[in-house]
């Protein structure tokens, strides 16, 4: 008996359309689970430590080979994902802690390693920042390989007899990387996000991927189930009717042609039909992603996250180490603007011991600029000194995260002035004028936006957190996911208020949250007069197409209509009607749900 067609909504993290049979992946190549503790005899301790070191060496060799294979099939920036894995294996503090545990507790290396590494992973998994939370997956990924060697256990990668759509609760970066792209059509996952390294690899492989599919759905899939993965609109269709399948085959063909056109359009200016220009910039986690800036026609870096500097190596990055990274980034950007966000982590203890006081609610605790000013001003001083020195090598702009008060800005400016005096006394080269901006993520910042505008050189609106804090809904909690409404009239009104204040005080305003990457919201942001949109490189083509399809007065009319709406659905209907008229090829890719 034929199963009925069923359509589910998920989060699209890699574009494309896949049609094919399912292959359910149970677990991974390596298992990450707590080993059974075993007490060692005195004579076993040093051999056990030697066995641990051998497991690390075998893991390094495997990851290096995997990285080499990726460089042959993909580009170097994707292969560099495994640099962090290799750095973890060389972290002297981690290794000391494990060996100390083996010696002092007389416990087996597998249990000691798991105990230590899980502290790292758990701390990261509690971080408010999505990018940092996803790094917990990376840590557990490499840890599973080490445990596999210690326990002499492993699972083989799924053997595929034909091209399949892989369905799993989770795929780690290394599990994704070893898959043969010619045997995989796409991915359907329960866990993950757009910033996960697995999603990045899926995009590089040009394979559509969805995350956020329920555990129950994945568990019930069998090899007899046919799936359609819509990596544009975020839809998963189970056992599609023939007419649905044919419609998606036509959609896939049209999408392929559109994306070919978008690649050719990468040299075109991001401006409306009547000449209003919006800068399109990249969100980056490391300098390795800079080559894509030219490939997609971006005009700078709108958000450079600095947190990864604090995650891998032993201890905390000193001034010279940070200066080298910032200098290299600015030189490679060739005078294009680079917005560097200062350290944005919460109060939980991270690898490197950034802060030692546990937070009951890290989302509302000592995080972002609060941590830098009042928790670890020594870290802030080091980072600002490095940025001041690097600023002479390019077009640097520094952005403060989680701003809630004017005092946070004025105290930072006073600290910068103090550091400039220090550098002058040391006869060091530094930029005398550091462009300073505020990341607008809290309702408090919006409510005092006029006062903030008098103190900074630019705003950048982080829409992900702005929605979270305004709607009082944890964006990681599926039970309140319905409140993650970027298009709610209240949210649009707050963004409009920020951009108006920027215009009034002659500073620029950008958007660096997910809203910037969504073509459905582009008309609203254009109509409000935004100066810059910063996003992942895969989103720039569609956003540029929308910008170039519009007259500014059309976008302004859409904003005026949207601000009179009552619900998020009503505002999205305004945008859809406009895009159906001016850019039907774009709207055809998007989900009717508005995601």
C-alpha positions in Angstrom: 0.0 0.0 0.0 1.4 3.4 -1.0 2.1 5.8 1.9 0.4 9.2 1.7 2.4 12.3 0.8 3.5 14.3 3.8 5.2 17.7 3.9 7.3 18.9 6.9 9.0 22.2 7.5 12.6 22.2 8.6 15.6 24.6 8.4 17.5 24.7 5.1 21.2 24.9 5.7 22.5 24.0 2.2 20.6 25.0 -1.0 19.4 22.6 -3.7 16.8 20.0 -4.4 17.3 16.3 -4.0 14.8 13.5 -5.0 15.5 9.9 -4.0 15.3 7.1 -1.5 16.2 7.4 2.1 19.1 5.8 3.9 18.9 6.0 7.7 22.3 6.3 9.4 22.4 5.0 12.9 25.2 6.5 14.9 28.4 7.4 13.2 31.8 5.9 12.2 33.0 6.6 15.7 31.0 6.4 18.9 31.1 9.2 21.5 29.8 7.8 24.8 31.1 7.6 28.4 33.5 4.7 28.7 33.4 2.3 31.7 35.9 3.4 34.3 38.6 0.9 35.3 41.0 1.2 38.1 44.7 0.7 37.1 47.4 -1.1 39.0 50.5 1.0 39.6 52.4 -0.8 36.9 49.7 -0.1 34.3 49.7 3.7 34.6 52.6 4.7 32.4 51.8 2.1 29.7 48.2 3.5 29.7 49.5 7.0 29.2 51.7 5.7 26.3 48.6 4.1 24.8 46.8 7.4 25.1 49.5 9.2 23.3 49.5 6.6 20.5 45.7 7.0 20.1 46.3 10.8 19.7 49.0 10.1 17.1 46.7 7.7 15.1 43.9 10.3 15.2 46.2 13.1 14.0 47.3 10.9 11.1 43.7 10.1 10.1 42.6 13.7 10.3 45.6 14.9 8.3 44.8 12.3 5.6 41.1 13.4 5.6 42.2 17.0 5.3 44.4 16.1 2.3 41.5 14.3 0.6 39.2 17.3 1.1 41.8 19.7 -0.4 41.8 17.5 -3.5 38.1 17.4 -3.9 36.9 20.7 -2.4 38.7 24.0 -1.8 41.2 24.7 1.0 38.9 26.8 3.2 36.6 23.7 3.8 39.6 21.5 4.4 40.8 24.0 7.0 37.8 23.1 9.1 40.0 20.3 10.5 42.7 22.6 11.6 40.7 23.1 14.8 40.5 19.4 15.3 44.2 19.0 15.0 44.8 22.0 17.3 42.7 20.3 20.0 44.9 17.2 19.8 47.9 19.4 20.4 46.5 21.3 23.3 49.1 20.9 26.0 46.7 21.8 28.8 44.2 19.2 27.7 46.8 16.5 27.4 48.3 17.4 30.9 44.8 17.3 32.4 44.2 13.8 31.0 47.5 12.4 32.0 47.2 13.9 35.5 43.8 12.2 35.8 45.3 8.9 34.8 48.1 9.2 37.3 46.3 10.7 40.3 43.0 8.8 39.9 44.6 5.6 38.6 41.8 5.3 36.0 42.0 4.1 32.4 42.8 6.7 29.7 39.5 6.4 27.8 37.5 7.4 30.9 40.0 10.1 31.9 40.0 11.6 28.4 36.2 11.5 28.2 35.9 13.2 31.6 38.2 16.1 30.6 37.0 16.6 27.1 33.3 16.6 28.0 33.9 19.5 30.3 35.2 21.5 27.3 32.3 20.4 25.1 29.6 21.0 27.8 30.8 24.5 28.4 30.7 25.3 24.7 27.3 23.7 24.2 25.9 26.2 26.8 27.1 29.2 25.0 24.5 31.8 23.9 26.3 32.2 20.5 25.2 29.7 18.0 28.6 29.5 16.4 30.3 28.6 19.7 27.6 26.0 20.5 28.3 24.2 17.2 32.0 23.9 18.1 30.9 21.4 20.8 30.0 19.1 18.0 33.6 19.5 16.6 35.1 18.7 20.0 33.0 15.5 20.4 33.8 14.5 16.8 37.5 14.4 17.3 37.1 13.0 20.8 35.1 10.1 19.4 38.0 9.2 17.1 40.4 9.2 20.1 38.1 7.0 22.1 37.7 4.7 19.2 41.4 4.1 19.1 41.6 3.6 22.8 38.8 1.1 22.9 39.7 -0.6 19.6 36.2 0.1 18.3 34.8 1.8 15.3 31.8 1.7 13.0 32.1 1.7 9.3 30.7 4.5 7.2 27.3 3.6 5.7 27.7 1.5 2.6 25.5 2.9 -0.2 24.3 0.7 -3.0 22.9 3.6 -4.8 22.6 7.4 -4.5 20.6 8.1 -1.3 19.4 10.9 0.9 21.1 10.3 4.2 18.9 10.7 7.3 20.5 10.9 10.8 20.1 12.4 14.2 23.5 14.1 13.6 26.4 13.8 11.3 29.8 15.1 12.5 32.1 17.0 10.2 34.5 14.0 9.8 31.6 11.7 9.0 30.3 14.1 6.4 33.8 14.5 4.9 34.4 10.8 4.3 31.2 10.3 2.3 31.5 9.9 -1.5 29.5 12.8 -2.9 28.6 10.7 -6.0 26.7 8.3 -3.6 24.9 11.0 -1.6 22.0 13.1 -2.9 21.4 15.2 0.3 21.1 15.3 4.1 18.1 15.2 6.5 19.3 15.8 10.1 17.7 16.2 13.5 20.5 18.3 15.0 22.7 21.1 13.5 22.5 24.6 12.3 23.6 26.8 9.4 26.9 27.6 11.1 27.8 24.0 11.8 30.8 22.6 10.0 28.7 19.8 8.6 26.4 22.4 6.9 29.5 24.1 5.5 30.7 20.9 4.1 27.3 20.1 2.6 27.3 23.5 0.8 30.8 22.8 -0.5 29.7 19.4 -1.8 26.7 21.2 -3.4 24.3 18.9 -1.6 21.0 20.1 -0.2 20.7 19.7 3.6 17.9 20.2 6.2 18.2 20.3 10.0 15.6 20.4 12.7 13.7 17.3 11.4 12.0 15.5 14.3 13.6 12.4 15.8 10.4 10.5 15.3 10.4 11.2 11.6 14.0 10.1 11.1 13.5 7.0 13.2 10.6 5.9 11.0 12.3 6.3 7.7 13.1 3.2 5.7 14.8 2.4 2.4 11.4 2.2 0.8 10.6 5.8 1.6 11.1 8.3 -1.2 12.0 11.9 -0.2 12.2 15.3 -1.6 14.7 17.6 0.1 14.0 21.3 -0.7 17.1 23.1 0.4 15.7 26.5 -0.7 12.4 26.5 1.2 13.3 24.2 4.0 10.7 21.5 3.1 11.0 17.8 3.5 8.4 15.9 1.5 7.8 12.2 2.4 6.6 9.8 -0.3 5.6 12.5 -2.8 2.8 12.1 -5.3 4.0 11.9 -9.0 2.7 15.4 -9.7 4.7 16.8 -6.7 7.8 15.0 -7.8 7.5 16.4 -11.4 6.9 19.9 -10.0 10.1 19.7 -8.0 12.1 18.3 -10.9 11.1 21.4 -12.9 11.9 23.6 -9.9 15.4 22.0 -9.6 16.0 22.7 -13.3 14.9 26.3 -12.9 17.0 26.7 -9.8 20.1 25.3 -11.5 19.7 27.9 -14.3 19.1 30.7 -11.8 22.3 29.9 -9.8 24.3 29.8 -13.0 23.0 33.2 -13.7 23.8 34.4 -10.2 27.4 33.3 -10.5 27.7 35.4 -13.7 26.1 38.3 -11.9 28.7 38.4 -9.2 30.5 41.3 -10.9 27.4 43.5 -11.0 26.8 46.3 -8.5 24.4 45.7 -5.6 22.2 48.6 -6.4 18.5 49.2 -7.1 17.2 50.0 -10.5 17.3 53.7 -9.6 20.8 53.6 -8.2 20.5 53.1 -4.4 23.5 51.0 -3.4 23.7 48.5 -0.5 27.1 47.0 0.4 27.0 43.2 0.5 29.6 41.8 3.0 30.5 38.4 4.5 30.2 36.9 7.9 33.4 35.1 8.6 34.8 32.9 11.4 38.4 32.8 10.1 40.5 34.5 7.5 40.4 31.3 5.4 37.0 32.3 4.0 38.3 35.6 2.5 38.9 34.2 -1.0 35.1 33.8 -1.3 34.8 37.6 -1.0 35.9 38.1 -4.6 34.2 34.9 -5.9 30.8 36.1 -4.8 31.4 39.8 -5.4 31.2 40.9 -1.7 32.4 44.3 -0.6 34.2 43.5 2.6 33.6 41.6 5.9 30.6 42.7 7.9 31.2 40.4 10.8 34.5 38.8 11.8 34.0 36.6 14.9 37.1 36.5 17.1 35.9 33.8 19.5 37.7 31.0 17.7 41.0 32.5 18.7 40.2 31.6 22.3 39.1 28.0 21.7 42.0 25.9 20.4 45.4 26.7 21.8 46.7 26.3 25.3 46.0 29.4 27.4 44.6 32.6 25.9 45.9 34.4 22.8 48.4 37.1 23.6 48.6 40.5 21.9 51.1 39.3 19.3 49.1 36.3 18.3 45.9 38.4 17.8 47.8 41.2 16.1 49.1 38.7 13.5 45.6 37.4 12.8 44.0 40.8 12.4 46.9 42.2 10.3 46.7 39.2 7.9 43.0 39.6 7.6 43.2 43.3 6.8 46.0 42.9 4.3 44.1 40.1 2.5 41.0 42.3 2.4 42.9 44.9 0.3 41.3 48.0 1.9 37.8 46.6 1.8 36.1 47.3 5.2 36.5 44.6 7.8 34.2 44.7 10.9 35.8 42.8 13.8 33.5 41.9 16.6 35.2 41.9 20.0 35.1 38.8 22.1 31.5 37.6 22.4 31.2 34.8 24.9 29.1 34.1 27.9 30.1 33.7 31.5 30.5 29.9 31.5 34.0 28.5 31.7 35.5 27.9 28.3 38.7 26.0 27.2 41.3 28.6 28.1 39.4 29.6 31.3 38.0 32.9 30.1 35.8 33.2 33.1 35.3 31.0 36.2 31.9 31.9 37.6 29.1 29.7 36.4 26.0 31.4 35.0 22.5 30.3 35.8 21.4 31.9 32.5 24.3 32.7 30.2 21.9 34.4 27.7 21.2 37.1 30.3 24.5 37.0 32.1 28.0 38.5 31.8 28.5 38.1 28.1 29.8 40.2 25.2 30.9 43.7 26.1 29.8 43.1 29.7 32.3 40.3 30.2 35.0 42.4 28.5 34.5 45.5 30.6 33.5 44.0 34.0 34.6 40.4 34.0 37.9 40.2 32.2 39.1 43.7 31.3 42.6 42.2 30.9 41.4 40.3 27.9 39.7 43.3 26.5 42.8 45.4 26.9 44.9 42.8 25.1 42.4 42.5 22.2 42.0 46.3 21.8 45.7 46.9 21.8 46.1 44.2 19.0 43.3 45.8 17.0 44.8 49.3 17.4 48.1 48.1 16.1 46.6 46.1 13.2 44.4 49.1 12.2 47.2 50.7 10.2 47.1 47.8 7.7 43.6 48.2 6.4 40.1 49.5 6.7 39.3 48.3 10.2 36.1 48.8 12.1 35.6 47.4 15.6 32.1 46.3 16.9 31.0 45.8 20.5 28.5 43.0 21.0 25.6 42.9 23.4 25.5 46.7 24.1 22.7 47.7 26.5 23.8 51.0 27.9 25.6 54.2 26.7 28.1 53.7 29.5 29.4 50.6 27.9 30.3 52.7 24.9 31.8 55.6 26.8 33.9 53.3 29.0 35.2 51.5 26.0 36.2 54.7 24.3 38.0 55.8 27.5 39.9 52.5 27.6 40.8 53.0 23.9 42.2 56.4 24.6 44.2 55.1 27.5 45.6 52.3 25.4 46.5 54.8 22.7 48.6 56.7 25.2 50.3 53.5 26.3 51.2 52.7 22.6 52.4 56.2 22.0 54.7 55.9 25.0 56.0 52.6 23.7 56.6 54.3 20.2 54.4 51.6 18.6 52.6 52.1 15.4 48.8 52.2 15.8 45.7 53.8 14.2 44.9 57.1 15.8 41.2 56.9 14.8 39.6 53.6 15.5 36.1 53.3 14.0 33.9 52.0 16.8 30.4 50.5 16.4 27.6 49.0 18.5 25.9 45.7 17.7 22.2 46.3 18.3 20.8 43.1 19.8 18.8 44.2 22.8 15.5 46.1 23.2 17.4 48.4 25.6 19.8 49.4 22.8 16.9 50.2 20.5 15.1 52.3 23.1 18.2 54.5 23.5 19.3 54.3 19.9 19.5 58.2 19.6 21.9 58.4 22.5 24.0 55.5 21.2 24.2 57.1 17.8 25.9 60.1 19.2 28.7 57.9 20.6 29.5 55.5 17.8 30.5 55.5 14.1 28.1 52.7 13.0 25.5 50.3 14.0 25.2 46.6 13.0 21.9 45.0 13.9 22.1 41.4 15.1 18.6 40.2 14.2 18.9 36.7 15.7 19.4 38.0 19.2 17.2 41.0 18.8 14.3 38.7 18.0 15.2 36.4 20.9 15.4 39.1 23.5 12.4 41.1 22.2 10.1 38.0 22.0 11.6 36.6 25.3 12.0 33.3 23.5 15.2 31.2 23.5 16.0 30.6 19.8 17.4 27.2 20.7 14.1 26.0 22.3 11.9 24.2 19.8 8.8 24.6 22.0 8.9 28.4 21.5 10.2 28.3 17.9 7.0 29.9 16.7 8.1 33.1 18.3 11.2 33.4 16.2 9.5 35.9 13.9 11.9 38.2 12.2 9.1 39.7 10.1 6.9 40.6 13.1 5.9 44.3 12.8 7.4 45.0 16.2 10.8 43.7 15.0 10.5 45.6 11.7 9.6 48.8 13.6 12.7 48.4 15.8 15.0 47.9 12.9 13.4 50.9 11.1 14.0 53.0 14.2 17.7 52.1 14.3 18.3 52.9 10.6 16.5 56.2 10.9 18.6 57.2 13.9 21.8 56.3 11.9 20.7 58.5 9.0 19.8 61.3 11.4 23.3 61.2 13.0 25.2 60.6 9.7 26.5 57.2 10.7 26.0 53.9 8.7 23.8 51.0 9.8 24.2 47.4 8.7 22.4 44.1 9.4 24.5 41.0 10.2 21.9 38.6 11.5 20.0 35.9 9.6 17.6 38.5 8.3 20.3 39.9 6.1 20.6 36.6 4.2 16.9 36.1 3.6 15.7 37.5 0.2 12.1 37.8 1.6 13.3 40.5 4.0 15.5 42.4 1.5 12.7 44.7 0.3 12.0 45.8 3.9 15.7 46.5 4.7 16.2 48.3 1.4 13.1 50.5 2.0 14.3 51.4 5.5 17.6 52.6 3.9 20.1 50.1 5.3 23.7 50.7 4.2 25.1 47.2 4.5 23.9 43.6 4.6 26.4 40.9 5.9 25.8 37.2 5.4 27.3 33.9 4.4 28.7 33.7 0.9 26.0 31.4 -0.4 23.3 34.0 0.2 24.8 36.9 -1.6 23.7 36.0 -5.1 19.9 35.9 -4.4 20.0 39.0 -2.2 21.9 40.9 -5.0 19.3 39.7 -7.5 16.4 41.1 -5.4 18.2 44.4 -4.9 18.8 44.8 -8.6 15.1 43.9 -9.4 13.7 46.8 -7.3 13.1 50.5 -7.4 13.8 52.1 -4.1 10.3 53.6 -4.0 8.8 50.1 -4.3 10.7 49.0 -1.3 9.8 52.1 0.7 6.1 51.5 -0.1 6.5 47.8 1.1 7.9 49.0 4.4 5.1 51.5 5.0 2.5 48.8 4.3 4.4 46.2 6.5 4.6 48.5 9.5 0.8 48.8 9.5 0.4 45.0 9.6 -0.6 43.1 12.8 1.3 39.8 12.3 4.4 38.3 10.8 2.4 36.4 8.2 0.8 39.7 7.0 4.2 41.4 6.5 5.6 38.4 4.6 2.6 38.5 2.3 3.5 42.1 1.5 7.1 41.1 0.5 5.9 38.0 -1.4 3.5 40.0 -3.5 6.3 42.5 -4.5 8.8 39.8 -5.3 6.3 37.7 -7.3 6.1 40.8 -9.5 9.7 41.9 -9.8 11.7 38.7 -9.1 9.5 35.7 -9.6 12.5 33.4 -10.2 13.6 34.1 -6.6 10.2 33.8 -4.9 9.7 30.4 -6.6 12.6 29.0 -4.5 11.2 30.1 -1.2 8.9 28.2 1.1 5.3 29.3 1.4 5.8 29.2 5.2 8.0 32.2 5.1 11.3 30.7 6.3 
